[in-house]
């Protein structure tokens, strides 16, 4: 999805989920792909693990729906919303492994 700033996203949470377990992330284009660093998985130096996580103030608009606004001050680029558990490395049997599972919902923000 392409959008212009500011962008307001609606996030529908599954039953029992908490908006506090979601992250707003900034992506970095690298060789035709997008990369980010978050709190999930990996061994990183202090401060690196959260370099792409952006603080946000969700607004509850119904029991399972929140809005999150990407303000103009953040600038153009690629952003995504991810449940913290989605990026945790797991294998097919749910144990720790190399592959990441889950979904990240993304938006490309233009001027």
Buried (B, 14 or more C-beta within 10 A) or exposed (E): EEBEBEBEBEBEBEEEBEBEEBBBBBBBEEEEEBEBBBEBBEEEEEEEBBEBBBEBEBEEEEEBBBBBBBEEEBEBBBBBBBBBEBBBBBEEEEEEEEEEBEEBBBBBBEE
